[in-house]
Amino acid sequence: MNFRAEIDIMPHKELLDPQGRAVAHGLQKMNFESVADARVGKHITLKLSAASKEEAAAQVESACKKLLANPIMEGYQFEIVSE
């Protein structure tokens, strides 16, 4: 079966996010005063084949832990969708 994984990777809330801070500051300077904070992360889409949705989720979990996310600085969540 073919699946698509939609993965969101974000810096942990406890860590400073300089890129997010720069985005928030830039928006405030452009008269978006209502923006109090911004966090910048990554969105990754993977297409993969697996025997089941559970197997696809296990593959994506492993990919996130081994390569896609830095567990010291980032958290992740994903959704598996049948293609």
C-alpha positions as CSV (number, residue, x, y, z in Angstrom):
1,M,0.0,0.0,0.0
2,N,1.1,3.6,-0.6
3,F,1.0,6.2,2.1
4,R,1.9,9.8,2.6
5,A,3.4,11.1,5.8
6,E,2.9,14.8,6.8
7,I,5.6,15.6,9.4
8,D,5.8,18.7,11.4
9,I,9.1,19.4,13.3
10,M,9.3,22.3,15.8
11,P,11.8,23.5,18.3
12,H,11.0,22.7,21.9
13,K,9.0,25.5,23.6
14,E,11.7,25.7,26.3
15,L,14.4,26.7,23.7
16,L,15.0,30.1,22.2
17,D,13.9,30.3,18.5
18,P,16.0,33.1,16.9
19,Q,14.4,32.6,13.5
20,G,10.9,32.8,15.0
21,R,11.8,35.9,17.0
22,A,13.1,37.5,13.8
23,V,9.8,36.7,12.0
24,A,7.7,38.1,14.9
25,H,9.9,41.2,15.0
26,G,9.7,41.7,11.2
27,L,5.9,41.3,11.2
28,Q,5.6,43.8,14.1
29,K,7.7,46.3,12.2
30,M,5.3,45.9,9.2
31,N,2.3,47.0,11.4
32,F,1.2,43.5,12.4
33,E,1.2,44.6,16.1
34,S,-1.1,41.8,17.1
35,V,1.7,39.2,16.5
36,A,3.1,38.4,19.9
37,D,5.3,35.5,19.0
38,A,6.3,33.2,16.2
39,R,8.0,29.8,16.1
40,V,9.6,28.5,12.9
41,G,9.9,24.8,12.1
42,K,9.9,22.4,9.2
43,H,7.2,20.5,7.4
44,I,8.3,17.4,5.5
45,T,6.1,15.2,3.2
46,L,7.2,11.6,2.6
47,K,5.7,9.1,0.2
48,L,6.3,5.5,1.2
49,S,5.1,2.0,0.7
50,A,4.2,-0.3,3.6
51,A,2.0,-3.3,4.3
52,S,-0.2,-1.4,6.7
53,K,-0.7,2.1,8.2
54,E,0.9,0.9,11.4
55,E,4.0,-0.3,9.5
56,A,4.2,3.1,7.7
57,A,3.9,4.9,11.1
58,A,6.8,2.8,12.5
59,Q,8.9,3.7,9.4
60,V,8.2,7.4,9.8
61,E,8.8,7.3,13.6
62,S,12.2,5.7,12.9
63,A,13.1,8.2,10.2
64,C,12.2,11.1,12.5
65,K,14.3,9.7,15.4
66,K,17.3,8.8,13.2
67,L,17.5,11.6,10.7
68,L,14.7,14.2,10.4
69,A,14.5,15.6,13.9
70,N,17.1,16.5,16.5
71,P,15.4,15.1,19.6
72,I,17.6,17.4,21.9
73,M,16.2,20.5,20.3
74,E,13.1,19.5,18.4
75,G,9.8,17.7,18.8
76,Y,7.8,16.2,16.0
77,Q,4.4,14.9,15.1
78,F,3.1,13.3,12.0
79,E,0.0,12.0,10.2
80,I,-0.1,9.0,7.9
81,V,-2.6,9.3,5.0
82,S,-3.4,6.5,2.5
83,E,-2.6,7.4,-1.1
